[in-house]
């Protein structure tokens, strides 16, 4: 059996630091404590880690350029993913073309075709489900694609993510354990696989385990806008709902502000758990309890997986699941 190559993840584990720290040391970033830097360098030397091996081995016909398709460059969720992608790309001497798609299927297709025209060596796709035209575009090209931080409707594409179904189940279970029988699922479009197949399924799993009947009236589908859920907040509370699991952070903030402005106290009268733990969850008051995803690591692992695929290495880990947690804050009661 071939000896497994030493990777950034191996170094980070052995040195007991984050991949971000290893990346900073390798790239000469001064923002690392001297003791930590030396610890990482000692591990690199002991393991004979060579981060630039991929770059040195690239054939001259390659462009050493990677395309990154991002739905919204201003969304902190995707921005943090992009940071992890960029750090690993820099480590392996790849340039990045960052393309904003504005959640628009026609623009996404145009962006991907433009990246193919530029002969990028690989693409990291951040977003949601693929239109039939986009799926056909990906299939017609030999350019490898990795999905970062989401679930799409094409299981053949390699992906790096958390277990969204398991995370949703844990969040809803926590709310049910606080003696709430009427827990709502507040979501953006159920047309997206990540919401319909993963988060909704996790919501149902939690209800079933608690012996609570599923009520489709408690599944509140929105257009994803802050305003819509803000306007609905009082009606949701008036319907008897006492808690909600929300599928993204700006929807959670909209619900929180709508409730607060209607005189409904969070968490005394209504509890909220959000999904992404971006800066939104910490800028509002009360701060939001949230599922926490290792966004930097998801981006970094996605880029590393892409480098393997671009080298035509047979990587069996086509669906990489990273660990998540729930960060308790002020939008849920202690018990």
C-alpha positions in Angstrom: 0.0 0.0 0.0 1.4 3.4 -1.0 2.5 5.6 1.9 0.0 8.5 2.5 1.3 11.9 1.6 1.9 14.4 4.4 -0.7 17.3 4.0 -1.4 20.6 5.7 -4.0 18.8 7.8 -1.3 16.4 9.1 0.9 19.2 10.1 -1.9 21.1 11.8 -3.0 18.0 13.7 0.6 17.2 14.8 1.4 20.8 15.9 -2.1 21.1 17.5 -2.8 24.4 15.7 -5.3 25.4 13.0 -4.8 25.0 9.3 -4.9 28.8 9.1 -1.8 29.0 11.4 0.1 26.5 9.3 -0.8 28.5 6.2 0.5 31.7 7.8 3.8 30.1 8.8 4.4 28.5 5.3 3.5 31.8 3.6 5.7 33.9 5.9 2.9 35.8 7.5 4.3 37.7 10.6 1.1 37.4 12.6 2.1 34.2 14.3 3.7 34.0 17.8 7.3 33.0 17.7 6.8 29.9 19.8 3.9 28.8 17.7 5.8 29.4 14.5 8.8 27.4 15.7 6.5 24.5 16.8 4.9 24.4 13.3 8.3 24.6 11.6 9.6 21.7 13.8 6.7 19.6 12.7 7.2 20.5 9.1 10.8 19.5 9.3 10.1 16.3 11.2 7.4 15.2 8.7 9.4 16.4 5.7 6.4 18.5 4.5 6.8 20.1 1.1 3.8 22.5 0.4 5.1 23.5 -3.0 5.5 20.1 -4.4 2.3 20.4 -6.4 3.3 23.7 -7.9 6.8 22.4 -8.9 5.2 19.4 -10.6 2.7 21.2 -12.7 3.1 20.8 -16.4 3.8 24.0 -18.2 0.6 23.7 -20.2 -1.5 24.5 -17.1 -2.6 28.0 -16.2 -2.1 27.5 -12.5 -5.4 29.4 -12.2 -8.5 28.4 -10.3 -12.0 29.9 -10.7 -14.1 30.5 -7.6 -17.8 31.0 -8.1 -19.3 32.9 -5.2 -23.0 33.8 -4.9 -22.4 37.1 -3.0 -19.0 38.6 -2.3 -20.6 40.6 0.6 -22.1 37.6 2.4 -19.8 36.8 5.4 -20.5 33.0 5.1 -19.0 32.8 1.6 -16.3 35.4 2.4 -14.9 33.2 5.1 -15.0 30.2 2.9 -13.1 32.2 0.2 -10.4 33.1 2.8 -9.6 29.4 3.4 -9.6 28.8 -0.4 -7.3 31.7 -1.0 -4.8 30.7 1.6 -4.3 27.2 0.3 -4.3 28.4 -3.3 -1.5 30.7 -2.3 0.4 27.9 -0.6 0.3 25.8 -3.8 1.1 28.8 -6.0 -2.3 29.0 -7.7 -3.9 32.2 -8.8 -7.6 32.8 -8.2 -10.3 34.3 -10.4 -13.2 35.2 -8.1 -16.5 35.5 -9.9 -19.7 36.9 -8.2 -22.9 35.2 -9.4 -25.6 37.2 -7.5 -27.6 34.0 -7.0 -28.7 34.3 -10.6 -28.8 31.1 -12.7 -28.2 32.9 -16.0 -25.2 34.8 -14.6 -23.8 31.6 -12.9 -23.8 29.9 -16.3 -22.2 32.9 -18.0 -19.5 33.0 -15.2 -18.7 29.3 -15.5 -18.5 29.5 -19.3 -16.1 32.5 -19.0 -13.9 30.6 -16.6 -13.8 27.6 -19.0 -12.8 30.1 -21.8 -10.0 31.3 -19.6 -8.8 27.7 -19.3 -8.8 27.5 -15.5 -7.4 24.3 -14.1 -10.3 23.8 -11.7 -13.4 25.4 -10.3 -14.7 25.7 -6.7 -18.4 26.3 -6.7 -20.1 28.0 -3.8 -23.9 28.2 -4.1 -26.9 26.0 -4.2 -28.6 23.8 -6.8 -27.4 23.7 -10.4 -29.7 24.6 -13.4 -29.9 21.9 -16.1 -27.8 24.1 -18.3 -25.1 24.5 -15.7 -25.0 20.7 -15.0 -24.6 20.2 -18.7 -21.8 22.7 -18.8 -19.9 21.0 -16.0 -20.4 17.6 -17.6 -19.1 18.8 -21.0 -15.8 19.9 -19.6 -12.9 17.9 -18.1 -12.2 20.8 -15.7 -12.6 19.4 -12.1 -15.2 21.0 -9.9 -15.5 21.0 -6.1 -18.6 22.2 -4.2 -17.7 24.1 -1.0 -20.0 24.7 2.0 -23.3 23.5 0.5 -25.3 20.6 -1.0 -26.3 20.7 -4.6 -28.5 18.5 -6.8 -25.6 16.7 -8.4 -24.2 14.0 -6.2 -21.4 13.3 -8.7 -19.6 16.5 -7.8 -17.1 16.3 -5.0 -18.2 18.4 -2.0 -16.8 19.6 1.3 -19.3 20.5 4.0 -20.8 19.6 7.4 -23.7 17.2 7.9 -26.5 19.7 7.5 -29.2 17.1 8.4 -27.5 16.1 11.6 -26.8 19.7 12.6 -30.5 20.7 12.0 -31.6 17.7 14.0 -29.4 18.7 16.9 -30.6 22.3 16.9 -34.3 21.4 16.8 -33.7 18.8 19.5 -32.2 21.4 21.7 -35.3 23.6 21.3 -37.7 20.7 21.9 -35.8 19.8 25.1 -36.7 23.3 26.4 -40.4 22.1 26.6 -41.4 23.6 23.2 -43.8 21.4 21.2 -44.3 24.1 18.6 -40.9 24.6 17.0 -40.9 26.3 13.6 -38.4 25.8 10.7 -37.8 29.2 9.1 -36.1 28.7 5.8 -35.2 30.3 2.5 -36.4 28.4 -0.7 -37.2 24.7 -0.2 -36.3 24.5 -3.9 -32.7 24.1 -2.7 -31.6 20.6 -1.9 -29.7 21.8 1.2 -33.0 23.0 2.7 -35.5 20.4 1.4 -33.3 17.3 1.6 -31.1 18.0 4.5 -32.4 20.7 6.9 -36.1 19.8 6.6 -35.2 16.1 7.0 -33.2 16.9 10.1 -36.1 18.9 11.5 -38.4 16.0 10.9 -35.9 13.6 12.5 -35.9 15.6 15.7 -39.6 15.8 15.9 -40.0 12.0 15.3 -37.4 11.3 18.1 -39.3 13.5 20.5 -42.7 12.0 19.6 -44.0 15.3 18.2 -46.2 15.2 15.1 -44.9 17.0 12.0 -47.1 20.1 11.1 -46.4 21.6 7.7 -47.8 24.9 9.0 -44.7 25.2 11.1 -42.4 25.1 8.1 -42.2 28.8 7.1 -40.7 29.2 3.7 -39.5 32.7 2.8 -38.0 34.4 -0.2 -34.8 34.6 1.8 -35.1 38.3 2.5 -34.7 40.1 5.8 -37.8 42.2 5.3 -40.2 39.3 4.7 -39.4 37.4 7.9 -39.2 40.7 9.8 -42.8 41.5 8.7 -43.9 37.9 9.6 -42.3 37.7 13.0 -45.3 38.9 15.1 -47.7 36.6 13.3 -45.4 33.6 13.8 -45.3 34.2 17.6 -49.1 34.9 17.7 -49.7 31.5 16.1 -48.4 29.8 19.2 -44.8 29.1 18.0 -42.4 29.5 20.9 -39.1 28.7 19.1 -37.6 28.5 15.7 -34.6 26.9 13.9 -33.6 29.3 11.1 -31.6 28.2 8.1 -29.4 31.3 7.7 -28.2 34.1 9.8 -29.7 37.2 8.2 -33.1 35.5 8.3 -32.5 34.8 12.0 -31.6 38.5 12.6 -34.8 39.5 10.7 -36.9 37.3 12.9 -35.2 38.5 16.1 -35.6 42.2 15.3 -39.2 41.6 14.2 -40.0 39.9 17.5 -38.2 42.5 19.6 -39.9 45.4 17.8 -43.3 43.7 18.5 -42.6 43.5 22.2 -41.8 39.8 22.2 -38.8 39.0 24.4 -36.0 36.7 23.2 -35.3 34.2 24.8 -37.9 34.6 27.5 -40.9 34.4 25.2 -39.3 32.9 22.0 -36.1 31.1 21.4 -34.0 31.1 18.1 -31.2 29.0 16.8 -29.5 30.0 13.6 -27.3 28.0 11.2 -24.0 29.6 10.1 -22.5 31.5 13.0 -21.3 34.4 10.8 -20.6 37.8 12.3 -24.4 38.5 12.0 -25.0 36.3 15.0 -22.7 38.3 17.2 -23.6 41.8 16.1 -27.2 41.6 17.1 -28.7 41.8 20.7 -29.4 39.4 22.1 -26.6 37.5 20.3 -27.8 34.4 18.5 -27.2 30.8 19.4 -26.0 29.1 16.2 -24.7 26.0 14.6 -21.0 26.7 14.0 -19.4 25.5 10.8 -15.6 25.5 10.3 -15.9 27.8 7.4 -12.2 28.5 6.9 -11.4 24.8 7.0 -14.2 24.0 4.6 -12.7 26.4 2.1 -9.2 25.2 2.7 -10.1 21.5 2.4 -12.1 22.3 -0.8 -9.0 23.9 -2.4 -6.7 21.0 -1.3 -9.2 18.5 -2.7 -9.2 20.4 -6.0 -5.4 20.4 -6.2 -5.6 16.6 -6.0 -8.2 16.4 -8.7 -6.2 18.8 -10.9 -3.2 16.4 -10.5 -5.5 13.5 -11.7 -5.0 11.8 -8.3 -7.6 9.2 -7.4 -9.1 10.7 -4.3 -11.7 8.5 -2.8 -13.0 11.2 -0.4 -15.4 12.8 -2.9 -17.8 13.9 -0.1 -15.8 15.3 2.8 -17.8 15.9 6.0 -16.3 18.2 8.6 -17.4 18.5 12.3 -19.8 21.1 13.5 -20.9 22.3 16.9 -23.7 24.5 18.4 -22.5 27.8 20.1 -25.0 28.8 22.9 -25.6 32.5 23.2 -28.4 34.7 24.4 -31.2 33.8 22.1 -31.8 30.5 23.9 -32.4 29.7 27.6 -29.8 27.8 29.6 -32.6 25.2 30.2 
